Amino acid sequence: MRSRRDWRGAVLRSAAVVISTVGLAAGIAAAFAPPAAAATGPGTGPGTGPGTGRPGTVRT
């Protein structure tokens, strides 16, 4: 049986990996997007930052 702390660490690690993956995907999509689409503005800002999450910084 895992302790509550073990579960919390696993959940935080999973969340960090998911956030990093989403941020990476957003960055790749932005890099390959046509300049005209990037210039439209709405919705381009959010989602660029979450890729900074570093799974290695999560302490269990």
C-alpha positions as a printed Julia matrix, in Angstrom:
60×3 Matrix{Float64}:
  0.0    0.0     0.0
  1.4    3.34   -0.97
  1.46   6.17    1.49
 -0.36   9.41    0.8
  2.97  11.15    0.22
  3.96   8.61   -2.47
  0.68   9.14   -4.31
  1.06  12.92   -4.1
  4.57  12.75   -5.53
  3.43  10.53   -8.39
  0.53  12.84   -9.21
  2.76  15.92   -9.15
  5.31  14.2   -11.37
  2.62  13.19  -13.84
  1.18  16.71  -13.88
  4.63  18.22  -14.5
  5.24  15.85  -17.42
  1.82  16.58  -18.94
  2.29  20.35  -18.58
  5.76  20.13  -20.11
  4.44  18.04  -23.0
  1.61  20.5   -23.65
  4.03  23.42  -23.57
  6.43  21.64  -25.94
  3.59  20.81  -28.34
  2.44  24.45  -28.26
  5.97  25.63  -28.96
  6.36  23.25  -31.9
  2.96  24.27  -33.28
  3.89  27.95  -32.95
  7.21  27.34  -34.71
  5.53  25.68  -37.68
  2.49  27.97  -37.83
  2.29  30.4   -40.77
  3.2   33.98  -39.77
 -0.3   35.18  -40.73
 -1.9   32.82  -38.21
  0.5   33.95  -35.48
 -0.36  37.58  -36.19
 -4.06  37.11  -35.42
 -3.36  37.38  -31.71
 -6.23  35.77  -29.77
 -5.26  32.54  -28.11
 -1.62  32.66  -29.17
 -0.28  33.81  -25.8
 -1.65  31.25  -23.32
  0.0   27.88  -23.53
  3.44  29.12  -24.49
  4.62  29.32  -20.87
  3.66  25.94  -19.35
  6.54  24.24  -21.18
  8.91  25.64  -18.55
  7.77  23.02  -16.02
 10.75  20.83  -15.12
  9.82  17.33  -13.9
 13.17  17.04  -12.15
 12.28  19.79   -9.68
  9.37  17.86   -8.15
 10.31  16.55   -4.72
  8.63  13.53   -3.21
